[in-house]
Amino acid sequence: MVRRETFSSRLSLLATMVGVAVGLGNVWRFPYMVGRFGGAAFVLLYLLFALLIGIPALMAEWTLGRHTQRGTVGAFHRAGLPGGKVLGWLFFCTVTAATAYYTNAIGWVVFHGVSGALAPMGTPFSGSDILPPNQGFDGKSLLLQLGLTGAVVLAAVMVLLKGLRSGIEKASTVLTPLLFLGLLLIIARSLTLPGAGEGVQWYILKFQPSDITPTVAMAALGQVIFSLALGGTFMVVYGSYLNRSDPLGKNAIWTVGGDTAAGLLAGLAIFPAVLALGMEPGSGPGLIFETLPQVFGQIPGGAVFGTVFFGALAGAAFLSGVAAFEVLIAGLTDNTSLSRRGATWVMAGSVFLLAIPPMINMRIFVPWDLAFGSGAQTAGVLVAVLAVGWGMKRANVFQEWIQNGAPPGRRDIFLYHWVRWVIPLAILSVGSWWILTEVIGVVSGV
């Protein structure tokens, strides 16, 4: 068996893990979720859940990956979870479908950045040209998506063929710092706009206890799961690349901290500008792709700042896309006779073909996102924590958590029961609420 690669240093480990976690979940989804669910109350609950649920759940997924030395396919079975092998292949299929639509979205971001940079030259394209129509069919949009999605897939292949240290690590250590630098630049410009203070106040200061509702709480917890790339897939695979000497608790704290900082910075970059120009912060998923381009179009130097923003976002999204491909490649190399090169090209072709249906219109894209993104991701993290809390032997869990071989202390025992009982119940509540509100639609107005 080929020896499994591990991270070369703690710095590269953290850059990679934060890069995996950030993606579109923080810079795209976090701001529009804040806008949709009331601002400061959502932010407060998000921070609370990131601490109480995000850190231990991330530790659990890394524990599963490092102990079993397998990705999604194989980890649940080796952990002793009944039906683990079937579940692993099921999540493999859902990640394939999710990677397809996510790769489309990365192409949208890249195109927005390129079109913004070329706008001063009078090019006939605008960023919105690549977005699928709400319904029906648009040939121009489809051709643009085919081209950009193909380019993103090929770029990911070039990174993935080089492996963990020479490919994924190097890309992460470049793109992750660039994301934060880009966000800081946009924040500096956003906060200097007349009226920006209103946006800051709405985002982090305008809080009332009555704003905390079950809907906002469930949305915040769901966003923690989404933004940390939890789901029994990405972080399980990357956990299998951790050295035995890497402290899971400290690395989880740093990763969640970096991921949360990216989301908070994205909101600070966006909302002061949006409210300063009298636009609607609760405009939903279109906040980034439709509202922000209008913002950049109205401020001095907007083309430059728009290019910087979408360039930074594209880099973060690309790292998450690479992580999704890595889940699939590890699934094939761990469980078939395919080489890494063969598995990479097989999954690149499969993802590109599956990306075509959600390119057609939003009536296909949105349900695709809900089924293979939100729904499957929540189910995946539930299975992962159950595998650690109920499948793995308790002694093996503590072996992964305690480096010096000392007996578990009260904190370790408390954390173990927290992973075993509290996190599954919290995730079940999120999943149940999502089904009731988004799928069945029987709960509303809370």
Stockholm file with secondary structure:
# STOCKHOLM 1.0

chainA/1-446         MVRRETFSSRLSLLATMVGVAVGLGNVWRFPYMVGRFGGAAFVLLYLLFALLIGIPALMAEWTLGRHTQRGTVGAFHRAGLPGGKVLGWLFFCTVTAATAYYTNAIGWVVFHGVSGALAPMGTPFSGSDILPPNQGFDGKSLLLQLGLTGAVVLAAVMVLLKGLRSGIEKASTVLTPLLFLGLLLIIARSLTLPGAGEGVQWYILKFQPSDITPTVAMAALGQVIFSLALGGTFMVVYGSYLNRSDPLGKNAIWTVGGDTAAGLLAGLAIFPAVLALGMEPGSGPGLIFETLPQVFGQIPGGAVFGTVFFGALAGAAFLSGVAAFEVLIAGLTDNTSLSRRGATWVMAGSVFLLAIPPMINMRIFVPWDLAFGSGAQTAGVLVAVLAVGWGMKRANVFQEWIQNGAPPGRRDIFLYHWVRWVIPLAILSVGSWWILTEVIGVVSGV
#=GR chainA/1-446 SS CCCCCCCSCHHHHHHHHHHHHHHHIIIIIHHHHHHHTTTHHHHHHHHHHIIIIIHHHHHHHHHHHHHHTCBHHHHHHHTTCTTHHHHHHHHHHHHHHHHHHHHHHHHHHHHHHHHHHHGGGTCSCCGGGGSCCSSSCCHHHHHHHHHHHHHHHHHHHHHHTTHIIIIIIHHHHHHHHHHHHHHHHHHHHHHTSTTHHHHHIIIIICCCGGGCCHHHHHHHHHHHHHHTTCSSSHHHHHHTTSCTTSCHHHHHHHHHHHHHHHHHHHHHHHHHHHHHTTCCTTCTTHIIIIIHHHHHHHSTTHHHHHHHHHHHHHHHHHHHHHHHHHHHHHHHHHHSSCCHHHHHHHHHHHHHHHTHHHHSCHHHHHHHHIIIIIIHHHHHHHHHHHIIIIISCHHHHHHHHCTTCCCCCHHHHHHHHIIIIIHHHHHHHHHHHHIIIIIICCCCCC
#=GC SS_cons         CCCCCCCSCHHHHHHHHHHHHHHHIIIIIHHHHHHHTTTHHHHHHHHHHIIIIIHHHHHHHHHHHHHHTCBHHHHHHHTTCTTHHHHHHHHHHHHHHHHHHHHHHHHHHHHHHHHHHHGGGTCSCCGGGGSCCSSSCCHHHHHHHHHHHHHHHHHHHHHHTTHIIIIIIHHHHHHHHHHHHHHHHHHHHHHTSTTHHHHHIIIIICCCGGGCCHHHHHHHHHHHHHHTTCSSSHHHHHHTTSCTTSCHHHHHHHHHHHHHHHHHHHHHHHHHHHHHTTCCTTCTTHIIIIIHHHHHHHSTTHHHHHHHHHHHHHHHHHHHHHHHHHHHHHHHHHHSSCCHHHHHHHHHHHHHHHTHHHHSCHHHHHHHHIIIIIIHHHHHHHHHHHIIIIISCHHHHHHHHCTTCCCCCHHHHHHHHIIIIIHHHHHHHHHHHHIIIIIICCCCCC
//
